[in-house]
Amino acid sequence: MMKIDPIIAVKDVGDSVQWYQQIFGFTRTHGGSDFAVLEWDNEIVLCLHKWGEHDHPTMKDPNIATGNGLVLYFKTDRMDEIRQNIKRSGYPVEEEVHLNPNSTKKEFSLRDPDGYYLLVTEFHKYEG
């Protein structure tokens, strides 16, 4: 078995946890002021790590471009609920809900408070 637990560097772990809980409904299951584990349905979805802590080479400099080359791609059966949470919070989206012609699934995009690009799409399995 293999699983990936993505870790992103953030300015303020507490603020980021609160945002991800409000928008996605994630549960914080571990961590302190410099690290947090976010879960959904007892599965780790995302880890948040404070910039500059623990000497990780790619998390040392908060002045570099945040998330360059990274898209956090959330496949969910709760897309409409998440979009409504964003609307209620007054948080902006980058692209409204639309049909992606490649995946043929509805999706929308936004950036989190640290500037990471998030794409939220209807849950689907890849078909080859």
Z-matrix of the N, CA and C atoms (Angstrom, degrees):
N
C 1 1.453
C 2 1.526 1 108.65
N 3 1.319 2 115.60 1 147.98
C 4 1.458 3 120.81 2 175.80
C 5 1.519 4 108.90 3 -145.17
N 6 1.324 5 115.62 4 143.07
C 7 1.459 6 121.07 5 179.45
C 8 1.513 7 107.80 6 -145.86
N 9 1.304 8 117.30 7 149.20
C 10 1.458 9 121.55 8 176.84
C 11 1.531 10 109.17 9 -112.14
N 12 1.316 11 115.68 10 135.36
C 13 1.458 12 121.93 11 174.98
C 14 1.523 13 106.88 12 -114.21
N 15 1.329 14 118.36 13 96.05
C 16 1.468 15 119.61 14 -177.89
C 17 1.523 16 111.62 15 -65.07
N 18 1.327 17 114.92 16 139.72
C 19 1.459 18 122.25 17 177.97
C 20 1.522 19 107.60 18 -122.91
N 21 1.331 20 116.79 19 126.53
C 22 1.460 21 120.62 20 176.43
C 23 1.518 22 109.21 21 -117.98
N 24 1.328 23 115.58 22 147.90
C 25 1.465 24 121.40 23 178.03
C 26 1.525 25 109.31 24 -86.10
N 27 1.337 26 115.29 25 134.58
C 28 1.466 27 121.19 26 -178.38
C 29 1.529 28 110.09 27 -132.61
N 30 1.328 29 115.35 28 157.34
C 31 1.469 30 120.09 29 179.66
C 32 1.520 31 111.72 30 -70.91
N 33 1.333 32 116.39 31 -45.02
C 34 1.460 33 121.33 32 -177.00
C 35 1.526 34 108.70 33 -135.00
N 36 1.318 35 116.37 34 108.56
C 37 1.464 36 121.36 35 -176.08
C 38 1.529 37 110.99 36 -58.74
N 39 1.321 38 117.54 37 -45.98
C 40 1.468 39 120.91 38 -178.68
C 41 1.515 40 112.68 39 -60.00
N 42 1.334 41 116.95 40 -45.42
C 43 1.466 42 120.66 41 178.74
C 44 1.521 43 111.18 42 -63.75
N 45 1.330 44 116.89 43 -41.70
C 46 1.460 45 120.38 44 -179.93
C 47 1.519 46 111.60 45 -66.89
N 48 1.329 47 116.69 46 -40.80
C 49 1.471 48 120.24 47 176.29
C 50 1.520 49 109.65 48 -57.72
N 51 1.322 50 115.97 49 -48.60
C 52 1.465 51 120.47 50 -178.78
C 53 1.529 52 110.69 51 -58.73
N 54 1.327 53 118.38 52 -43.39
C 55 1.469 54 122.12 53 -179.56
C 56 1.523 55 110.45 54 -63.38
N 57 1.322 56 118.20 55 -48.46
C 58 1.473 57 121.04 56 -179.21
C 59 1.526 58 111.71 57 -65.56
N 60 1.316 59 117.42 58 -32.85
C 61 1.466 60 119.96 59 175.40
C 62 1.523 61 110.64 60 -67.95
N 63 1.322 62 117.01 61 -44.92
C 64 1.466 63 121.60 62 -178.74
C 65 1.520 64 111.56 63 -64.53
N 66 1.325 65 117.40 64 -42.91
C 67 1.463 66 120.99 65 -174.59
C 68 1.525 67 112.00 66 -82.36
N 69 1.326 68 117.63 67 -47.71
C 70 1.462 69 121.36 68 -173.42
C 71 1.527 70 114.38 69 -102.73
N 72 1.328 71 117.35 70 -15.39
C 73 1.455 72 120.01 71 -178.19
C 74 1.515 73 113.71 72 78.13
N 75 1.342 74 117.83 73 19.79
C 76 1.455 75 121.23 74 179.63
C 77 1.530 76 110.25 75 -66.83
N 78 1.324 77 115.51 76 158.03
C 79 1.447 78 123.03 77 176.91
C 80 1.527 79 108.67 78 -110.42
N 81 1.316 80 115.73 79 133.06
C 82 1.468 81 119.75 80 174.66
C 83 1.519 82 108.11 81 -83.94
N 84 1.339 83 116.36 82 124.67
C 85 1.463 84 119.67 83 -175.73
C 86 1.512 85 113.69 84 -116.54
N 87 1.324 86 117.79 85 -8.41
C 88 1.462 87 119.40 86 -176.84
C 89 1.521 88 108.83 87 -161.70
N 90 1.330 89 115.38 88 155.07
C 91 1.451 90 119.48 89 170.35
C 92 1.506 91 114.51 90 119.38
N 93 1.326 92 112.88 91 175.39
C 94 1.453 93 121.70 92 179.70
C 95 1.512 94 109.53 93 -133.03
N 96 1.331 95 116.81 94 -140.70
C 97 1.463 96 120.35 95 -176.00
C 98 1.526 97 112.59 96 -79.90
N 99 1.338 98 118.00 97 -14.38
C 100 1.462 99 119.44 98 -178.68
C 101 1.528 100 113.83 99 -116.98
N 102 1.343 101 117.98 100 2.11
C 103 1.461 102 121.02 101 -179.82
C 104 1.521 103 109.70 102 -158.95
N 105 1.333 104 116.65 103 143.25
C 106 1.466 105 120.66 104 176.95
C 107 1.521 106 109.67 105 -147.77
N 108 1.312 107 115.28 106 144.71
C 109 1.459 108 122.81 107 174.26
C 110 1.523 109 107.03 108 -109.23
N 111 1.340 110 115.94 109 127.04
C 112 1.463 111 121.81 110 177.72
C 113 1.518 112 109.29 111 -110.04
N 114 1.325 113 115.68 112 133.53
C 115 1.465 114 120.70 113 -178.41
C 116 1.518 115 111.04 114 -126.21
N 117 1.317 116 113.55 115 158.29
C 118 1.454 117 123.02 116 169.69
C 119 1.520 118 106.28 117 -136.73
N 120 1.303 119 116.52 118 127.09
C 121 1.465 120 121.76 119 177.28
C 122 1.536 121 110.95 120 54.90
N 123 1.341 122 116.78 121 44.74
C 124 1.461 123 124.51 122 178.13
C 125 1.526 124 114.61 123 62.65
N 126 1.320 125 117.37 124 22.10
C 127 1.462 126 122.50 125 176.01
C 128 1.521 127 108.73 126 -123.49
N 129 1.320 128 116.89 127 135.41
C 130 1.457 129 120.02 128 175.92
C 131 1.523 130 109.38 129 -66.17
N 132 1.330 131 115.54 130 130.80
C 133 1.455 132 121.72 131 178.37
C 134 1.523 133 110.23 132 -107.35
N 135 1.328 134 115.81 133 -42.90
C 136 1.458 135 120.07 134 -172.53
C 137 1.524 136 109.16 135 -157.78
N 138 1.327 137 115.07 136 143.48
C 139 1.465 138 121.09 137 173.44
C 140 1.521 139 108.07 138 -116.05
N 141 1.315 140 115.69 139 141.89
C 142 1.461 141 122.22 140 -179.51
C 143 1.520 142 108.65 141 -114.63
N 144 1.305 143 116.11 142 131.61
C 145 1.464 144 121.65 143 -174.86
C 146 1.523 145 108.92 144 -130.61
N 147 1.307 146 117.15 145 130.71
C 148 1.466 147 121.02 146 -179.15
C 149 1.526 148 110.11 147 -68.49
N 150 1.333 149 115.30 148 134.44
C 151 1.459 150 121.30 149 176.21
C 152 1.525 151 110.07 150 -51.72
N 153 1.342 152 116.52 151 137.32
C 154 1.449 153 122.31 152 171.35
C 155 1.513 154 116.26 153 81.91
N 156 1.315 155 118.81 154 -6.44
C 157 1.465 156 121.35 155 -179.80
C 158 1.531 157 110.52 156 -89.36
N 159 1.302 158 116.41 157 146.84
C 160 1.468 159 125.78 158 172.39
C 161 1.517 160 114.75 159 66.00
N 162 1.313 161 118.54 160 12.68
C 163 1.464 162 122.53 161 169.69
C 164 1.533 163 115.24 162 59.44
N 165 1.332 164 117.91 163 31.30
C 166 1.471 165 120.07 164 174.36
C 167 1.526 166 108.24 165 -73.68
N 168 1.338 167 118.79 166 131.72
C 169 1.470 168 120.79 167 -172.37
C 170 1.533 169 114.78 168 -59.84
N 171 1.320 170 118.50 169 -33.75
C 172 1.467 171 119.80 170 -178.12
C 173 1.520 172 113.10 171 -93.23
N 174 1.322 173 117.34 172 5.58
C 175 1.461 174 121.16 173 -178.42
C 176 1.520 175 111.60 174 -125.66
N 177 1.322 176 117.40 175 24.36
C 178 1.459 177 121.53 176 -177.00
C 179 1.518 178 112.88 177 -87.83
N 180 1.339 179 116.93 178 -38.93
C 181 1.464 180 120.78 179 -168.87
C 182 1.528 181 111.52 180 -112.80
N 183 1.325 182 118.18 181 103.83
C 184 1.467 183 120.79 182 -179.84
C 185 1.528 184 113.28 183 -70.85
N 186 1.327 185 117.68 184 -3.66
C 187 1.462 186 120.05 185 -179.02
C 188 1.525 187 113.64 186 -91.85
N 189 1.333 188 118.01 187 -5.15
C 190 1.463 189 119.86 188 176.52
C 191 1.525 190 108.90 189 -79.29
N 192 1.329 191 116.35 190 165.04
C 193 1.471 192 120.78 191 -178.61
C 194 1.529 193 110.05 192 -61.91
N 195 1.323 194 116.00 193 121.68
C 196 1.459 195 121.99 194 -178.92
C 197 1.522 196 110.38 195 -70.40
N 198 1.316 197 115.77 196 124.25
C 199 1.460 198 121.04 197 172.01
C 200 1.508 199 116.03 198 71.88
N 201 1.309 200 118.78 199 16.11
C 202 1.467 201 119.85 200 179.50
C 203 1.524 202 109.45 201 -57.55
N 204 1.322 203 116.87 202 121.65
C 205 1.460 204 121.82 203 -179.50
C 206 1.517 205 114.10 204 86.65
N 207 1.317 206 118.05 205 8.40
C 208 1.463 207 121.63 206 -175.55
C 209 1.527 208 110.60 207 -124.59
N 210 1.321 209 116.50 208 132.55
C 211 1.464 210 122.81 209 169.05
C 212 1.524 211 106.10 210 -124.48
N 213 1.321 212 117.29 211 125.31
C 214 1.460 213 120.47 212 172.89
C 215 1.523 214 106.27 213 -89.45
N 216 1.319 215 115.42 214 111.55
C 217 1.461 216 124.17 215 -170.57
C 218 1.523 217 108.54 216 -104.77
N 219 1.329 218 116.65 217 103.90
C 220 1.449 219 122.64 218 -177.07
C 221 1.528 220 109.70 219 -97.19
N 222 1.314 221 116.42 220 110.84
C 223 1.466 222 121.68 221 174.17
C 224 1.526 223 106.76 222 -94.55
N 225 1.339 224 116.80 223 123.07
C 226 1.463 225 119.26 224 -172.26
C 227 1.525 226 111.75 225 -146.21
N 228 1.316 227 114.59 226 151.91
C 229 1.467 228 120.51 227 171.41
C 230 1.528 229 110.04 228 -94.29
N 231 1.338 230 116.63 229 10.65
C 232 1.467 231 122.88 230 -179.23
C 233 1.528 232 111.65 231 -120.10
N 234 1.317 233 117.57 232 28.44
C 235 1.459 234 121.20 233 -173.90
C 236 1.530 235 112.34 234 -57.58
N 237 1.310 236 118.51 235 -45.39
C 238 1.467 237 121.20 236 -178.92
C 239 1.529 238 111.27 237 -63.94
N 240 1.317 239 117.24 238 -40.15
C 241 1.467 240 121.66 239 178.59
C 242 1.537 241 110.44 240 -64.00
N 243 1.316 242 116.96 241 -43.40
C 244 1.461 243 121.29 242 179.08
C 245 1.521 244 110.21 243 -64.16
N 246 1.328 245 116.83 244 -42.51
C 247 1.474 246 119.73 245 178.85
C 248 1.522 247 110.27 246 -61.95
N 249 1.325 248 117.85 247 -39.87
C 250 1.464 249 121.30 248 178.28
C 251 1.539 250 110.94 249 -65.99
N 252 1.325 251 117.72 250 -38.66
C 253 1.470 252 120.56 251 176.77
C 254 1.526 253 110.50 252 -59.96
N 255 1.320 254 116.21 253 -41.14
C 256 1.460 255 120.62 254 178.77
C 257 1.522 256 110.00 255 -65.22
N 258 1.321 257 116.17 256 -44.57
C 259 1.462 258 120.45 257 179.79
C 260 1.527 259 110.78 258 -60.94
N 261 1.339 260 116.99 259 -45.12
C 262 1.471 261 121.15 260 179.47
C 263 1.522 262 111.40 261 -62.37
N 264 1.323 263 116.77 262 -34.66
C 265 1.465 264 120.16 263 -178.16
C 266 1.521 265 112.13 264 -77.08
N 267 1.336 266 117.04 265 -14.75
C 268 1.454 267 120.77 266 -177.68
C 269 1.520 268 112.91 267 78.23
N 270 1.314 269 116.47 268 10.86
C 271 1.462 270 121.23 269 -177.83
C 272 1.532 271 109.50 270 -78.51
N 273 1.332 272 117.97 271 137.89
C 274 1.470 273 119.82 272 -177.09
C 275 1.524 274 113.03 273 -76.33
N 276 1.314 275 115.11 274 152.67
C 277 1.463 276 121.15 275 171.74
C 278 1.528 277 108.41 276 -110.60
N 279 1.313 278 116.41 277 155.52
C 280 1.465 279 121.10 278 178.10
C 281 1.521 280 110.64 279 -85.07
N 282 1.332 281 115.22 280 -38.11
C 283 1.460 282 120.60 281 -179.22
C 284 1.521 283 107.97 282 -144.35
N 285 1.322 284 116.21 283 127.09
C 286 1.465 285 121.29 284 -178.50
C 287 1.529 286 110.92 285 -70.07
N 288 1.328 287 114.98 286 170.40
C 289 1.462 288 121.22 287 -179.89
C 290 1.529 289 109.15 288 -57.16
N 291 1.320 290 115.16 289 130.34
C 292 1.461 291 122.23 290 179.03
C 293 1.522 292 108.59 291 -153.82
N 294 1.300 293 116.75 292 168.39
C 295 1.456 294 122.07 293 177.51
C 296 1.523 295 108.76 294 -90.51
N 297 1.321 296 116.42 295 122.02
C 298 1.459 297 120.80 296 175.75
C 299 1.522 298 107.59 297 -78.60
N 300 1.331 299 118.25 298 119.55
C 301 1.471 300 119.66 299 -176.83
C 302 1.526 301 113.29 300 -67.31
N 303 1.322 302 117.64 301 -21.55
C 304 1.462 303 119.98 302 179.80
C 305 1.528 304 112.24 303 -80.31
N 306 1.320 305 116.40 304 -47.32
C 307 1.467 306 120.04 305 -178.59
C 308 1.526 307 112.10 306 -88.57
N 309 1.322 308 116.69 307 -18.13
C 310 1.471 309 125.01 308 -173.42
C 311 1.543 310 111.61 309 59.84
N 312 1.333 311 115.63 310 28.16
C 313 1.464 312 121.97 311 177.57
C 314 1.519 313 109.50 312 -117.71
N 315 1.346 314 115.60 313 150.83
C 316 1.458 315 119.54 314 174.13
C 317 1.516 316 109.26 315 -73.39
N 318 1.339 317 115.40 316 145.90
C 319 1.457 318 120.76 317 179.48
C 320 1.517 319 110.18 318 -156.94
N 321 1.332 320 115.98 319 164.59
C 322 1.460 321 122.21 320 169.59
C 323 1.516 322 106.97 321 -148.50
N 324 1.336 323 116.39 322 166.59
C 325 1.460 324 119.62 323 -177.26
C 326 1.518 325 110.74 324 -136.56
N 327 1.329 326 114.62 325 155.99
C 328 1.453 327 122.83 326 177.96
C 329 1.519 328 108.18 327 -160.13
N 330 1.316 329 115.45 328 172.88
C 331 1.465 330 121.18 329 173.45
C 332 1.520 331 107.95 330 -115.35
N 333 1.331 332 115.13 331 141.39
C 334 1.460 333 118.58 332 177.63
C 335 1.535 334 109.05 333 -77.44
N 336 1.324 335 118.94 334 176.39
C 337 1.471 336 120.21 335 -176.52
C 338 1.531 337 114.94 336 -59.27
N 339 1.329 338 117.74 337 -20.66
C 340 1.465 339 120.76 338 178.27
C 341 1.523 340 112.46 339 -94.53
N 342 1.330 341 117.92 340 -0.96
C 343 1.453 342 120.96 341 177.08
C 344 1.517 343 115.28 342 97.40
N 345 1.330 344 118.20 343 2.36
C 346 1.466 345 119.58 344 177.76
C 347 1.522 346 109.57 345 -70.09
N 348 1.326 347 115.62 346 139.07
C 349 1.464 348 122.08 347 -178.64
C 350 1.523 349 108.57 348 -84.72
N 351 1.326 350 116.59 349 122.03
C 352 1.463 351 122.63 350 -179.93
C 353 1.514 352 109.28 351 -114.20
N 354 1.309 353 116.19 352 133.13
C 355 1.450 354 121.77 353 174.39
C 356 1.523 355 107.10 354 -117.04
N 357 1.321 356 116.96 355 123.46
C 358 1.458 357 122.57 356 -178.16
C 359 1.522 358 107.18 357 -111.38
N 360 1.326 359 116.12 358 123.64
C 361 1.459 360 120.65 359 -175.29
C 362 1.527 361 111.00 360 -133.62
N 363 1.316 362 115.00 361 161.60
C 364 1.461 363 120.40 362 174.74
C 365 1.526 364 108.74 363 -59.56
N 366 1.324 365 115.80 364 142.07
C 367 1.455 366 118.96 365 179.22
C 368 1.526 367 109.39 366 -62.18
N 369 1.330 368 114.79 367 137.32
C 370 1.462 369 120.97 368 176.28
C 371 1.517 370 109.41 369 -159.31
N 372 1.300 371 115.39 370 161.68
C 373 1.446 372 121.74 371 173.79
C 374 1.509 373 107.28 372 -107.18
N 375 1.310 374 114.99 373 146.23
C 376 1.464 375 118.95 374 178.31
C 377 1.522 376 109.25 375 -73.43
N 378 1.310 377 114.54 376 135.01
C 379 1.465 378 119.62 377 178.90
C 380 1.520 379 108.45 378 -115.77
N 381 1.307 380 116.12 379 132.86
C 382 1.461 381 119.99 380 -175.93
C 383 1.440 382 112.84 381 -104.72
